[in-house]
Amino acid sequence: MSALQELLNLGLVDIGSDDSRFEKIQSAAIAFAARLKEDPDLLIPATLIAIDNETDENDPLFGLVEELVIVEWNTLRNTHVNRPRELLRSIIINALMISIDGNPEASGVVYNTAASPYRHGQVRLGKAAEVVDRLLEEASNTAEAEAVLRAGLVSSAAKKRRAKKSTPETASLELKGAISADDILAGVERASGPHNAQSQAAETPNPHWPNTGETWSHEFAPRMTDALVKAVNLGSRRLVSSLSKSLNSYQKIIEERLRDEVSQAEQLCVEISESQNSSRMRLDVLWWSEALYSPLLGRSYREAELPVVSVAAAADLAAIVPALSPASVCYVLGEAVLRTSRTVEEETPIRPLGSYCGELKKAKIDFGKTFHYETLDEMRVPLLSLVGDASHGAEQTEKVFLSRAGLDSSLELTPGEFAMWVFRDIQAKRLVEELRK
C-alpha cells in the first residue's frame, strides 16, 4: 500500500466521490518527486512541512504543490474552496517517500532535517504520524547504512564488492591440419595416366601410361609435384585456420580475464583509498574532540561563550567529516561540547533556544556561508537559518521562531544538544549541495 493510499484511508486526502481523482493526485506526487530531484533544496522545507501539520497554508511550498495538482485536477478549487493543506501535505509526504527510495543523500537530508525536531518534541504529526514515522525510519536506515559503509565502520566482508566475473574454461590447444586420401587422390590419378579406374579423365591428365617408360615419367613428375604442393598447401591452410581460431579464442579469454583483473585491482585501490580516508577521518575527529580547539575561532572552545562554542564546534566538525556521516559522529560532537560546558562539579547548563540566538547576535561572529539559505525564500526554514540570521544581527523573536521554523523559542537545550541540532542542519544543507551536482 502506498503512503498516499494510507493517508487517504486516514481521511487526510479528500478527493470526494470521484475515484479517478486519486490517480490524479498520485501523478501530482510523482511530479513533485521529480521536482525534488531537480531542485533538491526543496527537500528541507518539504521535510519540515511533513513533520508539522500546522504549517500555514500560505507557505510557498504548498502553492508550488497545488500548481502541480491543478495540472492533473483542474477543478481542485471547485471541490476545495480553501487551499487543501492536508491533501497537499500528503502529496509532499508521498513525494519524500519516493525521493528517499535507494537514495542515501536524499535520505540523509530528510533524516538530518527531522532528527532534532523529533528528539526535542518540535513536531506536530497529526493523523499522519504513523506514515511520517515510517518515512523517517526508512530515511535514517538508508542514510546510516551507506554512511557506516563509506566510513569503514563495517567489516570488508560486508562491503558490496563487485562480484568477480566468471570466464569460460580454456580448452587444451588442438590444432587440425591433417589431409585425407580423398584430398590428393584426384591429383595422383591425373599424374598416373590418362584416366582413373572408372575410366574418368581428369583435367590435363598424363597422356601416357607407366609402360611407356621415359615419356611417362616426364609427364608424371610435374603433375605429381603439383599434386603434392596442393596437398601440402591444403594441410598448411587448415593448420593456419585451426591455429587462428584457437588463438582468437584464447585472445578473447585472456582479454576478458585481463579486464576482470584490472577491474578487481581498480576496485581494490578504491577500497584501500576509502579505508585510508575513513581512517584519517576518524583520527581527525578523535584529535579534534581531544584538543577542543576551534579552527573557526582560532582558540580553545573553553575560551568562548557556550552558544558560540556550540555553533563553532558544529561547523568545525562538519569541515572534518563527509556530508553523509554516521549518526555516531553527531554524538562525538555532543560529548565534546558537554566536556567544554561543564566541570566535574558543575551541572550541564541549559538555556532556551531564543537565548542561544540572542547570545549569537551579541557575539557578532561570521560563521560563513554554511548558515545562509538563498533558495528558501518565505518557506519553512531549519534552525540553522535562524542561527545564521542571528549571527548577522537579526532579532529572532518568539514569533519568528514559530512562523519561520515552527519552533518554540522557549525550548530548553544543553549546549551539546544545541550543537548537535546545528550540526545535523549543516549536514542536511551539505547533502543538498551534493545532490545539486
Steps between C-alpha positions, in 0.01 A plus 500: 500500500638840404544778755238701311249215529568476875443872540181471297381224734574729795274766351780745421452490123157637414421409140124490521311216333702494176752214519688628196619793707724270700697418186531871434650578837730198462623655177547831680706324770722343234537839334600659830751219565653583161511866603681404822760317294539798271511750788627313811493823707128434534567179696561702817177706508308195377628299796418781741143509369474121519573512874267793570132481412454856627708664227321807368303432182664803339842340510645531145572127486130427533443737209757318289343160569150636438605611152615144424167363622299745291686379188345157567180609674373822342195528724692470828381834633140415407520214748718688752416867538802557724845360433481127590795503740472139622466367143805698390699387806407140419638545149820643649538201734446255214750685279758482780441125520575475129807725530675303776450161338851371436649850529733536804561873443131590481438273798774683690336835428163380630646330808735782602228761452245314714715323762543785750143636475383143564733450794394823668126480440480770235285299262124495449420193292124477543326200347794442264728406792538133408584575136745778587665281764560237235632761257761613751588145602565404139698820443709432810568136408595578139729790591666323793565176309685688227676735743653223712602318183682804363655574839648151519306414815394162360723205420629464146302177466182701533595745227329473166811409306446445134454130430778342296380414152512139398703426189468195276732210566789482256513181296829329417661626181389279212644558151345341193699487175467139385401414144326183379562271203203651322669840515787388273355200312386705201844658463679162517262350245564799272877441523476117460327472165232608254209394726416334831358153571152623415627617157444862606761741367626782720577851374825495298592144610827319422445384139722193550488185704797390709597228250616766259804558717686828472218682324258420786745610769552839335125560513460346845754711688348848454145375557597308814695798624191716453287245689749490790527879516122530512484234772765676709335841447159361590635352824680826577186706441299272726769520766516880477119527516487270802781689671336835426168392648671364810709813545196726451312301760795520739538872432136569590529296818825672598357846427188423701704371791733799479207742505359317800833507684548871422147567624570308819827686546328836449228402747765396751680834454172684560436298815853561626462872433161506672645311795788746527263797477261357758789421736632852453154643563457303822845607617424864421170481691675341797776763494245780476289364786805472726662830407178704535655759271288692251659571160204730432552709814876459513495417871387238751129440536547562873583862420169582330139544607299176496257598218800594285674176600199293394479656156875515438547138609223386266655688209854378584393136517302529176821618332673177607240238411316426173148629447361148538649401833392237756263607776772428756701799372228734623526346847877556503414867454248491785754347736774745401276801564381340824860477626550862403185622670548353847752379752466192716334698778263702285169407345453528125360846422163517328354801321213579260543501125428870494783562745750323274404720206508811718857420611605435141359838399712668767813305403481620138714214367482426127468124464513518120268386221425172676210665680352691206201378301428678174229276358260467797341841452194520730491119529533308825867512608714288733654625825829552315348786301388680817844448654665645192270803500561555873877489451454780245307715748137404427257497792349152536179549697259237623276580204787461253591161646144377467408650163823429314614172656202368695713497816435601858762759595459405867613142434791433735810323371848426628785648293573147375143447383498840331830417327367164379191668356710757316737226375216291358363806319847571357527141377155520338602817319828342383317196367265727306806661342631155402165407345517815288820381330 
